[in-house]
Amino acid sequence: MNLKGSSILSINQFERGDIENLFRIADQMEPFAQRKKITRVLEGAIMGSMFFEPSTRTRISFGSAFNLLGGDVRETTGLENSSLVKGESLPDTARVLSGFSDIICMRHPEAGSVAEFAAASRVPVVNGGDGNNEHPSQALLDLYTIEKELQGRGRGVDGLRIAMIGDLKYGRTVHSLCKLLRLFNEVSVHLVSPKELAMPDELVEEMRESGIQVVVTDILEESIAHVDIVYSTRIQEERFPSKQEADLYRGRFRLNKAVYTQFCEPNTVIMHPLPRDSRGDAKELDSDLDDNPNLAIFRQTDNGVLVRMALFAAILDVVHLVDKYVEQVPWHNPRLSG
Ligand code: CP
């Protein structure tokens, strides 16, 4: 698929070759993300950042990625600060905002809302998370991270063994990641959750149909014993009917130093889309693992900027021009001074 001019709404849009192309573009973005060089290739372009639901890393990472390519960002955050609360429809909002922007990144609490918005938009729209449905750019950065982590161990993504743990019913990052893994060979996935928060049946069926070996279980210890990656997720409290119901599941599966040391193979990579819930009754990924070199959570967030730069460069068709608009970095760069 040529991404030029395309909205990115679902991982279903991608084939394996698209992913490989995108990741090689992401590799090219490294000197710019590290501020070793500056590119102004998107000078004059405006990205509309429309986050109608809380976000720290997706919103800022999309914004930073656009800025690093030389573009500007205009943003609104929270439904309460937009005219959606006055009854304006998503299509009307899309028609208006796409007049101000060259590309839009959007998050919204309802599944399908970003696609509805994109259908009325005059510019490409990138899904930054739509309810419990999908979070495609997170899955892309997760897979990019998996590829890099396994490369360091002399492996590729084919043959991957991964355990996904936690709220697999409402967790949109794992929904998109499971779809993405269908593109690879000889993958095995342990889906570890309370029965009530299991991965939706249709997604499990899609994975099995694509050849993925899937184990659905509520037993953590045996599921993390023979995998390359443990991918922990937070209980998505905001999707539950009540906080009390979410409380029933918080803290059910805890990955900490003791559990990791006892049950995981040495060098098992530890991932989480973040935010992790660090409150005392949750701690699904304990900070006592923070000094473990296999903890990849902050490499994931750094990689998110590269992958999102690659998406912007591909959609706005400037991949071949990035190096033509290069400037030197005139200011002190703390990243390069050790
Ligand atoms: N991973 C992720 O979507 O984080 P934010 O909610 O902070 O954007």
py3Dmol code that shows the C-alpha trace and the ligand (Angstrom):
import py3Dmol

protein = """\
ATOM      1  CA  MET A   1       0.000   0.000   0.000  1.00  0.00           C
ATOM      2  CA  ASN A   2       1.253   3.477  -0.840  1.00  0.00           C
ATOM      3  CA  LEU A   3       0.515   5.522   2.265  1.00  0.00           C
ATOM      4  CA  LYS A   4       0.514   8.824   0.310  1.00  0.00           C
ATOM      5  CA  GLY A   5      -2.669  10.696   1.235  1.00  0.00           C
ATOM      6  CA  SER A   6      -4.053   7.782   3.273  1.00  0.00           C
ATOM      7  CA  SER A   7      -5.819   7.920   6.595  1.00  0.00           C
ATOM      8  CA  ILE A   8      -4.539   5.361   9.119  1.00  0.00           C
ATOM      9  CA  LEU A   9      -7.577   3.945  10.891  1.00  0.00           C
ATOM     10  CA  SER A  10      -6.851   0.248  11.431  1.00  0.00           C
ATOM     11  CA  ILE A  11      -4.001  -2.230  11.296  1.00  0.00           C
ATOM     12  CA  ASN A  12      -6.169  -4.143   8.798  1.00  0.00           C
ATOM     13  CA  GLN A  13      -4.936  -1.666   6.155  1.00  0.00           C
ATOM     14  CA  PHE A  14      -1.354  -2.966   6.306  1.00  0.00           C
ATOM     15  CA  GLU A  15       0.437  -5.813   4.602  1.00  0.00           C
ATOM     16  CA  ARG A  16       3.818  -7.145   5.639  1.00  0.00           C
ATOM     17  CA  GLY A  17       5.721  -5.234   2.942  1.00  0.00           C
ATOM     18  CA  ASP A  18       4.110  -1.963   4.105  1.00  0.00           C
ATOM     19  CA  ILE A  19       5.370  -2.588   7.612  1.00  0.00           C
ATOM     20  CA  GLU A  20       8.889  -3.358   6.419  1.00  0.00           C
ATOM     21  CA  ASN A  21       8.935  -0.153   4.310  1.00  0.00           C
ATOM     22  CA  LEU A  22       7.603   1.919   7.180  1.00  0.00           C
ATOM     23  CA  PHE A  23      10.194   0.575   9.623  1.00  0.00           C
ATOM     24  CA  ARG A  24      13.075   1.366   7.245  1.00  0.00           C
ATOM     25  CA  ILE A  25      11.731   4.943   7.014  1.00  0.00           C
ATOM     26  CA  ALA A  26      11.581   5.011  10.832  1.00  0.00           C
ATOM     27  CA  ASP A  27      15.258   3.975  10.923  1.00  0.00           C
ATOM     28  CA  GLN A  28      16.076   6.995   8.713  1.00  0.00           C
ATOM     29  CA  MET A  29      14.426   9.300  11.249  1.00  0.00           C
ATOM     30  CA  GLU A  30      16.829   8.411  14.066  1.00  0.00           C
ATOM     31  CA  PRO A  31      19.340  11.324  13.524  1.00  0.00           C
ATOM     32  CA  PHE A  32      16.460  13.812  13.515  1.00  0.00           C
ATOM     33  CA  ALA A  33      14.833  12.337  16.621  1.00  0.00           C
ATOM     34  CA  GLN A  34      18.264  12.449  18.309  1.00  0.00           C
ATOM     35  CA  ARG A  35      18.667  16.125  17.205  1.00  0.00           C
ATOM     36  CA  LYS A  36      21.919  15.280  15.423  1.00  0.00           C
ATOM     37  CA  LYS A  37      20.348  16.990  12.386  1.00  0.00           C
ATOM     38  CA  ILE A  38      17.283  19.161  11.752  1.00  0.00           C
ATOM     39  CA  THR A  39      14.988  18.804   8.757  1.00  0.00           C
ATOM     40  CA  ARG A  40      12.480  21.463   7.661  1.00  0.00           C
ATOM     41  CA  VAL A  41      10.770  19.249   5.096  1.00  0.00           C
ATOM     42  CA  LEU A  42       7.263  19.872   6.487  1.00  0.00           C
ATOM     43  CA  GLU A  43       7.738  23.630   6.977  1.00  0.00           C
ATOM     44  CA  GLY A  44       4.368  25.313   6.427  1.00  0.00           C
ATOM     45  CA  ALA A  45       2.344  22.166   7.140  1.00  0.00           C
ATOM     46  CA  ILE A  46      -0.088  22.055  10.070  1.00  0.00           C
ATOM     47  CA  MET A  47      -1.063  18.949  12.010  1.00  0.00           C
ATOM     48  CA  GLY A  48      -4.384  19.166  13.858  1.00  0.00           C
ATOM     49  CA  SER A  49      -4.069  17.253  17.126  1.00  0.00           C
ATOM     50  CA  MET A  50      -7.569  16.397  18.357  1.00  0.00           C
ATOM     51  CA  PHE A  51      -7.436  14.374  21.552  1.00  0.00           C
ATOM     52  CA  PHE A  52     -10.934  14.078  22.949  1.00  0.00           C
ATOM     53  CA  GLU A  53      -9.718  11.642  25.628  1.00  0.00           C
ATOM     54  CA  PRO A  54      -6.718  11.822  28.028  1.00  0.00           C
ATOM     55  CA  SER A  55      -3.278  11.099  26.589  1.00  0.00           C
ATOM     56  CA  THR A  56       0.320  11.820  27.503  1.00  0.00           C
ATOM     57  CA  ARG A  57       2.618   9.942  25.134  1.00  0.00           C
ATOM     58  CA  THR A  58       0.498   9.514  22.012  1.00  0.00           C
ATOM     59  CA  ARG A  59      -0.476  13.190  21.809  1.00  0.00           C
ATOM     60  CA  ILE A  60       2.978  14.562  22.612  1.00  0.00           C
ATOM     61  CA  SER A  61       4.752  11.951  20.517  1.00  0.00           C
ATOM     62  CA  PHE A  62       2.633  12.723  17.428  1.00  0.00           C
ATOM     63  CA  GLY A  63       3.216  16.442  18.044  1.00  0.00           C
ATOM     64  CA  SER A  64       6.970  16.020  18.536  1.00  0.00           C
ATOM     65  CA  ALA A  65       7.210  13.846  15.423  1.00  0.00           C
ATOM     66  CA  PHE A  66       5.501  16.525  13.322  1.00  0.00           C
ATOM     67  CA  ASN A  67       7.658  19.290  14.820  1.00  0.00           C
ATOM     68  CA  LEU A  68      10.826  17.264  14.171  1.00  0.00           C
ATOM     69  CA  LEU A  69       9.897  17.198  10.478  1.00  0.00           C
ATOM     70  CA  GLY A  70       9.536  21.007  10.549  1.00  0.00           C
ATOM     71  CA  GLY A  71       5.731  21.209  10.760  1.00  0.00           C
ATOM     72  CA  ASP A  72       3.476  23.071  13.185  1.00  0.00           C
ATOM     73  CA  VAL A  73       0.850  21.615  15.514  1.00  0.00           C
ATOM     74  CA  ARG A  74      -2.509  23.081  16.556  1.00  0.00           C
ATOM     75  CA  GLU A  75      -4.338  21.122  19.191  1.00  0.00           C
ATOM     76  CA  THR A  76      -7.438  20.736  21.265  1.00  0.00           C
ATOM     77  CA  THR A  77      -7.682  18.405  24.225  1.00  0.00           C
ATOM     78  CA  GLY A  78     -10.749  17.041  26.015  1.00  0.00           C
ATOM     79  CA  LEU A  79     -14.338  16.863  24.798  1.00  0.00           C
ATOM     80  CA  GLU A  80     -15.213  19.593  27.285  1.00  0.00           C
ATOM     81  CA  ASN A  81     -13.016  22.106  25.436  1.00  0.00           C
ATOM     82  CA  SER A  82     -14.507  21.427  22.010  1.00  0.00           C
ATOM     83  CA  SER A  83     -17.848  22.353  20.469  1.00  0.00           C
ATOM     84  CA  LEU A  84     -18.779  18.668  20.404  1.00  0.00           C
ATOM     85  CA  VAL A  85     -20.280  19.317  23.855  1.00  0.00           C
ATOM     86  CA  LYS A  86     -22.590  21.908  22.246  1.00  0.00           C
ATOM     87  CA  GLY A  87     -24.024  19.191  20.011  1.00  0.00           C
ATOM     88  CA  GLU A  88     -21.809  19.647  16.945  1.00  0.00           C
ATOM     89  CA  SER A  89     -21.505  16.395  15.009  1.00  0.00           C
ATOM     90  CA  LEU A  90     -18.221  14.627  14.284  1.00  0.00           C
ATOM     91  CA  PRO A  91     -18.678  15.104  10.503  1.00  0.00           C
ATOM     92  CA  ASP A  92     -19.207  18.870  10.922  1.00  0.00           C
ATOM     93  CA  THR A  93     -16.187  19.050  13.231  1.00  0.00           C
ATOM     94  CA  ALA A  94     -14.149  17.154  10.629  1.00  0.00           C
ATOM     95  CA  ARG A  95     -15.204  19.471   7.788  1.00  0.00           C
ATOM     96  CA  VAL A  96     -14.191  22.506   9.861  1.00  0.00           C
ATOM     97  CA  LEU A  97     -10.887  21.222  11.258  1.00  0.00           C
ATOM     98  CA  SER A  98      -9.730  19.755   7.965  1.00  0.00           C
ATOM     99  CA  GLY A  99      -9.922  23.262   6.546  1.00  0.00           C
ATOM    100  CA  PHE A 100      -7.282  24.330   9.065  1.00  0.00           C
ATOM    101  CA  SER A 101      -4.925  21.330   8.827  1.00  0.00           C
ATOM    102  CA  ASP A 102      -2.908  19.217   6.391  1.00  0.00           C
ATOM    103  CA  ILE A 103      -3.257  16.088   8.498  1.00  0.00           C
ATOM    104  CA  ILE A 104      -5.185  15.306  11.690  1.00  0.00           C
ATOM    105  CA  CYS A 105      -4.367  12.955  14.569  1.00  0.00           C
ATOM    106  CA  MET A 106      -7.369  12.101  16.663  1.00  0.00           C
ATOM    107  CA  ARG A 107      -8.330  10.178  19.783  1.00  0.00           C
ATOM    108  CA  HIS A 108     -11.930   9.697  20.854  1.00  0.00           C
ATOM    109  CA  PRO A 109     -13.642   7.522  23.509  1.00  0.00           C
ATOM    110  CA  GLU A 110     -16.039   5.799  21.069  1.00  0.00           C
ATOM    111  CA  ALA A 111     -15.089   2.845  18.852  1.00  0.00           C
ATOM    112  CA  GLY A 112     -15.518   3.787  15.188  1.00  0.00           C
ATOM    113  CA  SER A 113     -15.534   7.536  15.853  1.00  0.00           C
ATOM    114  CA  VAL A 114     -12.207   8.237  14.131  1.00  0.00           C
ATOM    115  CA  ALA A 115     -13.393   6.452  10.980  1.00  0.00           C
ATOM    116  CA  GLU A 116     -16.617   8.489  11.042  1.00  0.00           C
ATOM    117  CA  PHE A 117     -14.541  11.665  11.405  1.00  0.00           C
ATOM    118  CA  ALA A 118     -12.161  10.618   8.617  1.00  0.00           C
ATOM    119  CA  ALA A 119     -15.051   9.982   6.206  1.00  0.00           C
ATOM    120  CA  ALA A 120     -15.941  13.692   6.401  1.00  0.00           C
ATOM    121  CA  SER A 121     -12.381  15.038   6.561  1.00  0.00           C
ATOM    122  CA  ARG A 122     -10.689  16.650   3.567  1.00  0.00           C
ATOM    123  CA  VAL A 123      -7.230  15.637   4.841  1.00  0.00           C
ATOM    124  CA  PRO A 124      -5.772  12.306   6.079  1.00  0.00           C
ATOM    125  CA  VAL A 125      -6.665  11.297   9.626  1.00  0.00           C
ATOM    126  CA  VAL A 126      -4.510   9.122  11.898  1.00  0.00           C
ATOM    127  CA  ASN A 127      -6.260   7.124  14.598  1.00  0.00           C
ATOM    128  CA  GLY A 128      -4.692   7.853  17.987  1.00  0.00           C
ATOM    129  CA  GLY A 129      -7.080   5.419  19.688  1.00  0.00           C
ATOM    130  CA  ASP A 130     -10.853   4.987  19.265  1.00  0.00           C
ATOM    131  CA  GLY A 131     -12.503   3.637  22.405  1.00  0.00           C
ATOM    132  CA  ASN A 132     -11.823  -0.040  22.962  1.00  0.00           C
ATOM    133  CA  ASN A 133     -11.333  -0.662  19.250  1.00  0.00           C
ATOM    134  CA  GLU A 134      -7.831   0.081  17.907  1.00  0.00           C
ATOM    135  CA  HIS A 135      -4.625   2.046  18.456  1.00  0.00           C
ATOM    136  CA  PRO A 136      -2.725   1.353  15.241  1.00  0.00           C
ATOM    137  CA  SER A 137       0.287   3.634  15.743  1.00  0.00           C
ATOM    138  CA  GLN A 138       0.893   2.041  19.166  1.00  0.00           C
ATOM    139  CA  ALA A 139       0.903  -1.427  17.586  1.00  0.00           C
ATOM    140  CA  LEU A 140       3.345  -0.224  14.931  1.00  0.00           C
ATOM    141  CA  LEU A 141       5.745   1.189  17.532  1.00  0.00           C
ATOM    142  CA  ASP A 142       5.328  -1.960  19.622  1.00  0.00           C
ATOM    143  CA  LEU A 143       6.237  -4.163  16.672  1.00  0.00           C
ATOM    144  CA  TYR A 144       9.146  -1.881  15.744  1.00  0.00           C
ATOM    145  CA  THR A 145      10.385  -2.276  19.324  1.00  0.00           C
ATOM    146  CA  ILE A 146       9.911  -6.051  19.234  1.00  0.00           C
ATOM    147  CA  GLU A 147      11.925  -6.184  16.000  1.00  0.00           C
ATOM    148  CA  LYS A 148      14.759  -4.134  17.529  1.00  0.00           C
ATOM    149  CA  GLU A 149      14.805  -6.086  20.792  1.00  0.00           C
ATOM    150  CA  LEU A 150      14.868  -9.442  18.988  1.00  0.00           C
ATOM    151  CA  GLN A 151      17.523  -8.216  16.517  1.00  0.00           C
ATOM    152  CA  GLY A 152      19.745  -7.695  19.547  1.00  0.00           C
ATOM    153  CA  ARG A 153      19.192 -11.377  20.364  1.00  0.00           C
ATOM    154  CA  GLY A 154      19.916 -12.525  16.780  1.00  0.00           C
ATOM    155  CA  ARG A 155      16.246 -13.175  15.983  1.00  0.00           C
ATOM    156  CA  GLY A 156      13.450 -11.838  13.747  1.00  0.00           C
ATOM    157  CA  VAL A 157       9.731 -11.437  14.388  1.00  0.00           C
ATOM    158  CA  ASP A 158       8.896 -14.743  12.640  1.00  0.00           C
ATOM    159  CA  GLY A 159       8.818 -17.398  15.353  1.00  0.00           C
ATOM    160  CA  LEU A 160       7.903 -14.819  18.036  1.00  0.00           C
ATOM    161  CA  ARG A 161       6.552 -16.119  21.354  1.00  0.00           C
ATOM    162  CA  ILE A 162       4.650 -13.457  23.303  1.00  0.00           C
ATOM    163  CA  ALA A 163       2.393 -13.330  26.375  1.00  0.00           C
ATOM    164  CA  MET A 164      -0.155 -10.481  26.544  1.00  0.00           C
ATOM    165  CA  ILE A 165      -1.403  -9.932  30.066  1.00  0.00           C
ATOM    166  CA  GLY A 166      -4.214  -7.963  31.699  1.00  0.00           C
ATOM    167  CA  ASP A 167      -7.288  -6.271  30.291  1.00  0.00           C
ATOM    168  CA  LEU A 168      -7.493  -7.820  26.839  1.00  0.00           C
ATOM    169  CA  LYS A 169     -11.199  -7.020  26.446  1.00  0.00           C
ATOM    170  CA  TYR A 170     -10.956  -3.227  26.530  1.00  0.00           C
ATOM    171  CA  GLY A 171      -7.232  -2.825  25.703  1.00  0.00           C
ATOM    172  CA  ARG A 172      -7.069  -1.349  22.210  1.00  0.00           C
ATOM    173  CA  THR A 173      -3.277  -1.628  22.010  1.00  0.00           C
ATOM    174  CA  VAL A 174      -3.404  -5.422  22.247  1.00  0.00           C
ATOM    175  CA  HIS A 175      -6.275  -5.560  19.739  1.00  0.00           C
ATOM    176  CA  SER A 176      -4.140  -3.761  17.157  1.00  0.00           C
ATOM    177  CA  LEU A 177      -0.992  -5.716  18.050  1.00  0.00           C
ATOM    178  CA  CYS A 178      -2.798  -9.062  17.623  1.00  0.00           C
ATOM    179  CA  LYS A 179      -3.999  -7.951  14.187  1.00  0.00           C
ATOM    180  CA  LEU A 180      -0.455  -6.940  13.265  1.00  0.00           C
ATOM    181  CA  LEU A 181       1.089 -10.249  14.340  1.00  0.00           C
ATOM    182  CA  ARG A 182      -1.135 -12.053  11.805  1.00  0.00           C
ATOM    183  CA  LEU A 183       1.332 -10.844   9.157  1.00  0.00           C
ATOM    184  CA  PHE A 184       4.167 -12.984  10.588  1.00  0.00           C
ATOM    185  CA  ASN A 185       4.967 -16.699  10.547  1.00  0.00           C
ATOM    186  CA  GLU A 186       5.073 -19.235  13.356  1.00  0.00           C
ATOM    187  CA  VAL A 187       3.920 -16.789  16.017  1.00  0.00           C
ATOM    188  CA  SER A 188       2.546 -18.070  19.312  1.00  0.00           C
ATOM    189  CA  VAL A 189       0.524 -15.883  21.678  1.00  0.00           C
ATOM    190  CA  HIS A 190      -0.521 -16.551  25.269  1.00  0.00           C
ATOM    191  CA  LEU A 191      -3.527 -14.368  26.134  1.00  0.00           C
ATOM    192  CA  VAL A 192      -3.573 -14.045  29.932  1.00  0.00           C
ATOM    193  CA  SER A 193      -6.563 -12.291  31.515  1.00  0.00           C
ATOM    194  CA  PRO A 194      -9.426 -12.777  33.925  1.00  0.00           C
ATOM    195  CA  LYS A 195     -12.136 -14.671  31.995  1.00  0.00           C
ATOM    196  CA  GLU A 196     -14.371 -11.591  32.068  1.00  0.00           C
ATOM    197  CA  LEU A 197     -11.641  -9.492  30.388  1.00  0.00           C
ATOM    198  CA  ALA A 198     -10.645 -11.986  27.690  1.00  0.00           C
ATOM    199  CA  MET A 199      -9.648 -11.001  24.164  1.00  0.00           C
ATOM    200  CA  PRO A 200     -12.804 -10.689  21.992  1.00  0.00           C
ATOM    201  CA  ASP A 201     -13.650 -14.035  20.338  1.00  0.00           C
ATOM    202  CA  GLU A 202     -13.583 -12.649  16.791  1.00  0.00           C
ATOM    203  CA  LEU A 203      -9.997 -11.431  17.265  1.00  0.00           C
ATOM    204  CA  VAL A 204      -8.899 -14.826  18.635  1.00  0.00           C
ATOM    205  CA  GLU A 205     -10.597 -16.474  15.658  1.00  0.00           C
ATOM    206  CA  GLU A 206      -8.867 -14.106  13.192  1.00  0.00           C
ATOM    207  CA  MET A 207      -5.493 -14.896  14.781  1.00  0.00           C
ATOM    208  CA  ARG A 208      -6.031 -18.647  14.601  1.00  0.00           C
ATOM    209  CA  GLU A 209      -7.213 -18.407  10.976  1.00  0.00           C
ATOM    210  CA  SER A 210      -3.962 -16.606  10.089  1.00  0.00           C
ATOM    211  CA  GLY A 211      -1.905 -19.440  11.612  1.00  0.00           C
ATOM    212  CA  ILE A 212      -1.064 -17.950  15.010  1.00  0.00           C
ATOM    213  CA  GLN A 213      -0.965 -20.499  17.812  1.00  0.00           C
ATOM    214  CA  VAL A 214      -3.177 -18.965  20.527  1.00  0.00           C
ATOM    215  CA  VAL A 215      -3.500 -20.059  24.154  1.00  0.00           C
ATOM    216  CA  VAL A 216      -6.279 -18.365  26.157  1.00  0.00           C
ATOM    217  CA  THR A 217      -5.673 -18.679  29.893  1.00  0.00           C
ATOM    218  CA  ASP A 218      -6.022 -17.039  33.293  1.00  0.00           C
ATOM    219  CA  ILE A 219      -2.803 -18.529  34.670  1.00  0.00           C
ATOM    220  CA  LEU A 220       0.110 -16.104  34.581  1.00  0.00           C
ATOM    221  CA  GLU A 221       3.086 -18.161  35.740  1.00  0.00           C
ATOM    222  CA  GLU A 222       3.065 -20.923  33.111  1.00  0.00           C
ATOM    223  CA  SER A 223       2.237 -18.410  30.361  1.00  0.00           C
ATOM    224  CA  ILE A 224       5.333 -16.286  30.870  1.00  0.00           C
ATOM    225  CA  ALA A 225       7.744 -19.199  31.268  1.00  0.00           C
ATOM    226  CA  HIS A 226       8.720 -19.782  27.622  1.00  0.00           C
ATOM    227  CA  VAL A 227       8.191 -16.532  25.732  1.00  0.00           C
ATOM    228  CA  ASP A 228      10.409 -13.852  24.177  1.00  0.00           C
ATOM    229  CA  ILE A 229       8.156 -10.953  25.236  1.00  0.00           C
ATOM    230  CA  VAL A 230       5.879 -10.324  28.187  1.00  0.00           C
ATOM    231  CA  TYR A 231       3.475  -7.502  27.288  1.00  0.00           C
ATOM    232  CA  SER A 232       1.639  -6.232  30.348  1.00  0.00           C
ATOM    233  CA  THR A 233      -1.425  -3.965  30.170  1.00  0.00           C
ATOM    234  CA  ARG A 234      -3.383  -1.775  32.561  1.00  0.00           C
ATOM    235  CA  ILE A 235      -6.984  -2.410  33.622  1.00  0.00           C
ATOM    236  CA  GLN A 236      -8.796   0.133  31.401  1.00  0.00           C
ATOM    237  CA  GLU A 237     -10.866   1.607  34.226  1.00  0.00           C
ATOM    238  CA  GLU A 238     -12.322   4.308  31.989  1.00  0.00           C
ATOM    239  CA  ARG A 239     -14.136   1.682  29.864  1.00  0.00           C
ATOM    240  CA  PHE A 240     -15.824  -0.100  32.811  1.00  0.00           C
ATOM    241  CA  PRO A 241     -19.406   0.688  33.856  1.00  0.00           C
ATOM    242  CA  SER A 242     -18.069   1.683  37.303  1.00  0.00           C
ATOM    243  CA  LYS A 243     -14.799   2.077  39.214  1.00  0.00           C
ATOM    244  CA  GLN A 244     -16.012  -0.628  41.617  1.00  0.00           C
ATOM    245  CA  GLU A 245     -16.150  -3.124  38.760  1.00  0.00           C
ATOM    246  CA  ALA A 246     -12.633  -2.211  37.616  1.00  0.00           C
ATOM    247  CA  ASP A 247     -11.448  -2.643  41.216  1.00  0.00           C
ATOM    248  CA  LEU A 248     -12.404  -6.334  41.006  1.00  0.00           C
ATOM    249  CA  TYR A 249      -9.602  -6.929  38.500  1.00  0.00           C
ATOM    250  CA  ARG A 250      -6.928  -4.390  39.424  1.00  0.00           C
ATOM    251  CA  GLY A 251      -3.803  -6.093  40.739  1.00  0.00           C
ATOM    252  CA  ARG A 252      -4.943  -9.559  39.594  1.00  0.00           C
ATOM    253  CA  PHE A 253      -1.827 -10.155  37.462  1.00  0.00           C
ATOM    254  CA  ARG A 254       1.328  -8.526  38.779  1.00  0.00           C
ATOM    255  CA  LEU A 255       4.648  -8.674  37.003  1.00  0.00           C
ATOM    256  CA  ASN A 256       7.400  -7.784  39.442  1.00  0.00           C
ATOM    257  CA  LYS A 257      11.020  -8.718  40.116  1.00  0.00           C
ATOM    258  CA  ALA A 258      10.143 -11.844  42.115  1.00  0.00           C
ATOM    259  CA  VAL A 259       7.681 -13.191  39.521  1.00  0.00           C
ATOM    260  CA  TYR A 260       9.988 -12.333  36.604  1.00  0.00           C
ATOM    261  CA  THR A 261      13.015 -13.938  38.247  1.00  0.00           C
ATOM    262  CA  GLN A 262      11.152 -17.108  39.204  1.00  0.00           C
ATOM    263  CA  PHE A 263       9.188 -17.775  36.039  1.00  0.00           C
ATOM    264  CA  CYS A 264      10.650 -15.960  32.983  1.00  0.00           C
ATOM    265  CA  GLU A 265      13.576 -17.117  30.877  1.00  0.00           C
ATOM    266  CA  PRO A 266      16.649 -14.875  31.217  1.00  0.00           C
ATOM    267  CA  ASN A 267      16.489 -11.951  28.738  1.00  0.00           C
ATOM    268  CA  THR A 268      12.705 -12.077  28.335  1.00  0.00           C
ATOM    269  CA  VAL A 269      11.766  -8.616  27.059  1.00  0.00           C
ATOM    270  CA  ILE A 270       9.311  -6.679  29.233  1.00  0.00           C
ATOM    271  CA  MET A 271       6.872  -4.370  27.433  1.00  0.00           C
ATOM    272  CA  HIS A 272       3.821  -2.272  28.315  1.00  0.00           C
ATOM    273  CA  PRO A 273       2.082   0.365  26.173  1.00  0.00           C
ATOM    274  CA  LEU A 274       1.971   2.681  29.221  1.00  0.00           C
ATOM    275  CA  PRO A 275       0.639   4.345  31.232  1.00  0.00           C
ATOM    276  CA  ARG A 276       1.207   1.646  33.850  1.00  0.00           C
ATOM    277  CA  ASP A 277      -0.969   1.961  36.932  1.00  0.00           C
ATOM    278  CA  SER A 278       1.497   2.547  39.776  1.00  0.00           C
ATOM    279  CA  ARG A 279      -1.134   2.882  42.506  1.00  0.00           C
ATOM    280  CA  GLY A 280      -0.742   0.420  45.362  1.00  0.00           C
ATOM    281  CA  ASP A 281      -3.729  -1.764  44.462  1.00  0.00           C
ATOM    282  CA  ALA A 282      -2.660  -2.099  40.818  1.00  0.00           C
ATOM    283  CA  LYS A 283       1.077  -2.288  39.955  1.00  0.00           C
ATOM    284  CA  GLU A 284       0.548  -4.625  36.997  1.00  0.00           C
ATOM    285  CA  LEU A 285       4.171  -3.804  36.066  1.00  0.00           C
ATOM    286  CA  ASP A 286       6.120  -3.048  39.230  1.00  0.00           C
ATOM    287  CA  SER A 287       8.808  -0.359  39.348  1.00  0.00           C
ATOM    288  CA  ASP A 288      11.123  -2.870  41.052  1.00  0.00           C
ATOM    289  CA  LEU A 289      11.833  -4.044  37.473  1.00  0.00           C
ATOM    290  CA  ASP A 290      12.986  -0.566  36.383  1.00  0.00           C
ATOM    291  CA  ASP A 291      16.683  -1.409  36.593  1.00  0.00           C
ATOM    292  CA  ASN A 292      16.241  -4.611  34.570  1.00  0.00           C
ATOM    293  CA  PRO A 293      17.937  -4.081  31.161  1.00  0.00           C
ATOM    294  CA  ASN A 294      15.210  -6.176  29.513  1.00  0.00           C
ATOM    295  CA  LEU A 295      12.598  -3.558  30.426  1.00  0.00           C
ATOM    296  CA  ALA A 296      11.819  -1.967  27.047  1.00  0.00           C
ATOM    297  CA  ILE A 297       8.978   0.385  28.053  1.00  0.00           C
ATOM    298  CA  PHE A 298      10.943   3.599  27.574  1.00  0.00           C
ATOM    299  CA  ARG A 299      12.532   2.304  24.379  1.00  0.00           C
ATOM    300  CA  GLN A 300       8.930   1.796  23.189  1.00  0.00           C
ATOM    301  CA  THR A 301       8.081   5.443  23.870  1.00  0.00           C
ATOM    302  CA  ASP A 302      11.268   6.687  22.155  1.00  0.00           C
ATOM    303  CA  ASN A 303      10.532   4.453  19.169  1.00  0.00           C
ATOM    304  CA  GLY A 304       7.033   5.940  18.971  1.00  0.00           C
ATOM    305  CA  VAL A 305       8.481   9.225  17.741  1.00  0.00           C
ATOM    306  CA  LEU A 306      10.424   7.464  14.952  1.00  0.00           C
ATOM    307  CA  VAL A 307       7.423   5.451  13.793  1.00  0.00           C
ATOM    308  CA  ARG A 308       5.115   8.474  13.868  1.00  0.00           C
ATOM    309  CA  MET A 309       7.672  10.558  11.922  1.00  0.00           C
ATOM    310  CA  ALA A 310       7.749   7.737   9.363  1.00  0.00           C
ATOM    311  CA  LEU A 311       3.941   7.753   9.108  1.00  0.00           C
ATOM    312  CA  PHE A 312       3.844  11.525   8.544  1.00  0.00           C
ATOM    313  CA  ALA A 313       6.670  11.417   5.987  1.00  0.00           C
ATOM    314  CA  ALA A 314       4.957   8.588   4.076  1.00  0.00           C
ATOM    315  CA  ILE A 315       1.427  10.051   4.188  1.00  0.00           C
ATOM    316  CA  LEU A 316       2.605  13.530   3.154  1.00  0.00           C
ATOM    317  CA  ASP A 317       4.973  11.993   0.572  1.00  0.00           C
ATOM    318  CA  VAL A 318       8.248  13.602   1.666  1.00  0.00           C
ATOM    319  CA  VAL A 319      10.360  10.513   2.466  1.00  0.00           C
ATOM    320  CA  HIS A 320      12.629  11.231  -0.523  1.00  0.00           C
ATOM    321  CA  LEU A 321      12.941  14.919   0.472  1.00  0.00           C
ATOM    322  CA  VAL A 322      13.771  14.672   4.171  1.00  0.00           C
ATOM    323  CA  ASP A 323      17.544  14.847   3.616  1.00  0.00           C
ATOM    324  CA  LYS A 324      17.257  17.752   1.128  1.00  0.00           C
ATOM    325  CA  TYR A 325      15.911  20.081   3.800  1.00  0.00           C
ATOM    326  CA  VAL A 326      18.597  19.427   6.401  1.00  0.00           C
ATOM    327  CA  GLU A 327      20.127  22.027   8.721  1.00  0.00           C
ATOM    328  CA  GLN A 328      22.785  21.682  11.392  1.00  0.00           C
ATOM    329  CA  VAL A 329      21.783  21.838  15.062  1.00  0.00           C
ATOM    330  CA  PRO A 330      23.081  25.201  16.405  1.00  0.00           C
ATOM    331  CA  TRP A 331      22.146  24.698  20.057  1.00  0.00           C
ATOM    332  CA  HIS A 332      23.685  22.595  22.840  1.00  0.00           C
ATOM    333  CA  ASN A 333      22.252  19.096  22.532  1.00  0.00           C
ATOM    334  CA  PRO A 334      22.240  17.352  25.931  1.00  0.00           C
ATOM    335  CA  ARG A 335      21.565  13.980  24.216  1.00  0.00           C
ATOM    336  CA  LEU A 336      24.960  14.093  22.505  1.00  0.00           C
ATOM    337  CA  SER A 337      27.036  15.253  25.452  1.00  0.00           C
ATOM    338  CA  GLY A 338      26.692  12.006  27.375  1.00  0.00           C
TER     339      GLY A 338
END
"""
ligand_1 = """\
8
CP
N 0.113 4.315 25.101
C -0.750 5.351 25.120
O -1.687 5.417 24.316
O -0.490 6.286 26.068
P -1.297 7.641 26.279
O -2.693 7.261 26.690
O -0.566 8.405 27.337
O -1.318 8.359 24.965
"""
view = py3Dmol.view(width=600, height=400)
view.addModel(protein, "pdb")
view.setStyle({"model": 0}, {"cartoon": {"style": "trace"}})
view.addModel(ligand_1, "xyz")
view.setStyle({"model": 1}, {"stick": {}})
view.zoomTo()
view.show()
